[in-house]
Amino acid sequence: MERRYCYRAYGLVFSSELHIPELESWDGLSEIDICLGKVPEALTKPLGKGLRFQATRDEFLLRLEGVAGFYVANGNTITIESYTVPDDPEVRLFLLGSVFCALLQQRGYLALHGSAVEVEGRGLLFTGKRGAGKSTLAAAFHDKGYRVLTDDVCAISLDGDGAPRIVPGFPGLKLWKDSAEKLGKSVDGLARVGRDMEKYRVGAGVRYRGESALLSGVYMLESHDAPTIEITRLDNFAKLTALIRSTYRYRFVSGQGMKTIHFRQCAAAAEKVNVFKVLRPKEGFRLAELVAAVEQNSKTM
């Protein structure tokens, strides 16, 4: 009999043939099945496709040469066809990122790209382009005693009145080696995120919030040439635009025929949440100042 593992992530319970050490072990009735096997060569009549993916409303296919093929169906099944050894971290890298994103979208969640922490009962989400410092800022808040909600893929659900809530992902953060060292963390013994990446998984330990939190503030991280840290509140239209741009794998949304649903989700969230643009100096590691500025700003919401 095949060995099965049981995990919890994003409020869902997974039964998995694949060992996924990044996830939180759990004991309960599973809702999602992760199995190893063959995936389709192609989807029938995909609504959208890219270089490596195809999608319909209920199916998603991702093929990555030298890594794996992934097939997500009906929001409750993930099939993995590994082109390497099954425990290759590269397989889990895409599973926990793009593939989980597709699964969450199939289940009706708004998936944003960012890292989130809980500050005095409020959920704060840090977004921005690659290298903007999303995970690094979340790690700094964690080191100050706050709890991590999620990293990389942030799932948002909407209450009956449209209030957005962050659905917690799983314990841990991904940090580049230089960021980890500047935070005083040794990467010795830590697992690499990918085969050739100087990026590592850092466990969040006990400071992880496993229950959802109201999304109160979204902070769009950018850098500028000035020596100051500036935080500016965005107006309604700019808020909506910012949330759309912060969507994780927006191409998947289009491919699944969910652009209208996605727009409504972003519009509903924009009505309820505060969104800020954060400009930080390009030069210097001013992380302590940035944490203090965001922390103070969050008290004004």
N, C-alpha and C positions, 0 to 999 in steps of 0.2 A: 504493500500500500504506500502510495506516495506521501511524502511528508508535507504537511501544510503549516504555514505560519499565519498568525492572526495579528492584525495591526489596526490602529485607529489613526485617522488623519482627516482633517476638514469635517469633523463631526460624523464621519462615515467609518464603518468597520469593514476591513478588507481581509479576505481569505486568500493566501498567496502561496504558489509553488516556489516563488523566488524569495530567497532570504533578503530582506531589506532592512539593514541595521539602522538606517537613519530614522525609521518610523518608530512610533511608540507601540510596544507590545500591548496586546489587549486580549480580553477574554469575553466574547459575546457573539451574538448571532450576526453573521456577516451579511453585508448588503452588496459588496463588490467582490468579484472573483478575478484574481490575477493568475493566469495560467501560462504555461510554456507550450508552444505549438506552432503550427504553420499559420501564417497570415495570408490574406488574399493578395493576388498579384495586382489587382486593381479593383476599384469600386464600380458598381453599375450606376451609370448616369450621375456622376458626382456634380454637386452644385458649384463646387469650386475646387481649384487645385493649384499647387505651387510646384517648385522644383522637386520637393521631397514628400509632399503630402497631398492627399485627396480627402474630400469631406462631403457628406450629406448631412441632413438634420440629425440622423441617428447613428451615423457611422463616421469613423475617422481612421485614416490609414497614413502611417508615417514610416518611410523606409530610409535608413541611414547606412550607407555603404560602410562595411567594416565594423558596424556596431550591432544593429538589430532592426527588425521590422516590428511595428506596433500597430495593433488593431483595437479600436475602442468602439463598443457597440451598446446602444440603448442606455447609456449612463450606468451600466452595471457590470460590464465585462471588459477586461483588458487582456489581450493575447500578445505574448512576446515571442518572436522568433529570433533567437540570438544568433548573430553571425560570428560570435567570439565565445569566450567562456561565459556562462550565465552570470557569474559573480563579478564580471568586469564593471568597475565603477562607472564607465562610460554609459553602460546600459541603464544604470540607475539614475545617472545624471539626466538623461532625456525622459525617463519614466517619471521622475519626480518634478520635472519642469513642463515641457510641452505636452506630454501625454496626460498628466494629471490635469493640466489646463483644459484640454479637450474634454476630458471626463466631466469636469466641473461645469463647463459650458453646456454640455449635453443635459446636465441635471438642473440647468436654469440659473446657475450662479453667475454673477458678474465677476470676472477674473481680472484683477489689476496687477501690474508689475511693481512690486515694492516690498519693503520690510515694515512690519508693524509692531508696536509695543503698547503696553497699557500704562497709562500715567494717571494715577488717582481715579481709576474707574473709567477713564476715557481711552478710546482707541486712537492712536496716532499712526498715520501711514506715511512713510517716506518713499517718494518716487523720484524718477529722473532717468536720464540716459545711462547707458552702461558706463561704469566708472564714476558715477556721480557721488557715490559714498552711501548708498542706501543701507546696505548691510553693516557698514562700518559705524554709521550713526546709531543704528539699532543696537549694535554690540556695546557702544559707549553708554547708551541708556540702560542696557542690561547690567553693565558693570557698576552703574550707579544705584542699582537695587530694583529697577523696574522689570516687569515680566515681558518676555517676548511672546507675541501672538503668531507671527508667521514670517517667513523669509522667501523672497523671490516671487512666488505665486500667492497672491492675496485674494481669497474668496470672499465676496460680499453678498450677503442675503438682504432682502428688503422686508421689514416688518409690514404688518397690515396697513400702517399709516405711511408707509414708504420710507421709514427711517432705516438707513443702512447700518448693518452690523458686520463686523469682521468675524468670519468663521475661522477659528484657530487652525493652523496647519499642523506642524509637528515640531518637536524640540530641535533647536539648532539653528546655526547661522553659517553662511559661507563667506569666508574672508580671504582676501589676497594675502600673501605672505607678509608683504611690507606693512599692510594695515594691522594684521595680527600682532606683529612685533612692536609696532608703535603703541598698541594697546597693552603691551606688556605680556602678550601671550606667545608661548613657544609653540611652534608647529610640529615639533618633534613628537612622533607617535600619532599624529592626526592623519585622518584619511584624506587623500586628495579628492577633489570634486571630479576631476577627469584625469585621463592618463598623463597628459603632458602639461597640465595647468598648475601654476604655483598658487592654487586656490584650495583652501582646506575647509572641512566641516568642523565647526566648533559647537559642542553641545551646549544647550542653554541650561542644563542642570535643572534644579528645582524651580528656577525663576521662569517658568513657562506657564502661561494661562491656557487651560484646556477648555474654557467656556468662552462663548462669543462675547464681544464687547462692542458697544455703540461706537461707530466711526464718527469722531468729533472733528478731527483735523487732518487734512492732507497737505503735506509739505513737498513742493516740487523743488528738488535740489538742483542748483546750477552754480557755476563759478563765474567770477568776473575779475577784472584787473585791479579793482579798487581794494584797499586794505581793510575794508569794513565788512561786517555781516549785516545784510539788509533783509528784512522780512516784510513782504507786502501782501495784503489781503486782495484776492481776486474778486471781480464782480461776477454776476450771474452767468453771463455768456462765456467769460474767460474760464469760470469754474467748469462749465460743461465741456468746453474744448479741452481743458487739462485732463479731465477724467477720461475722455475718449482717447486722448493721446497716451494715457497711462495704461491702456488696456494691454493685457498680456496676450501676445500673438493675435493681434487684431485680424490678421488674414484668416485665421481659423473661424472667427465670427462671420466674416463674409462668406467663407466657403460652406459654412453650415446653414446659410440662409437665415441668419439671426440678426441682421443689421438693424431691422426695425425694433426688435425686442431689446437689443443691446442699447440703442439710442434712448429708448424709454427708461431703461435701468439707469443709465448715466444721468438723464434729466431728473429722475426722481431723487437720486443721490445728491445731485448738485443743489437741489432745493433745500436739503436738510443739513449739509455738511459745510464746514469752513475750509476753504482752500487757499493756501499761501504759496507765493513764490519766494524761495530762499536763495539769496546770492551770497556766496562765500568767497573769500580770496583764493585765487589760484595757487598762490605761493604760501608755503608754511602749513604745518599740521595744526590747525586751530580748532581741534575737535572739542576740547573742553569749553571753549567760548561758544561754539555752535550749539552744544547740548544745553548750555545755560540759556542761550537766546531762545531756543525752541521751547524749552521748559517754561520760561517766563511767558512767552507768547501764548502757550496753551492755557494758561490761567485766565486769559482774557476772553476765552470763547464762551 
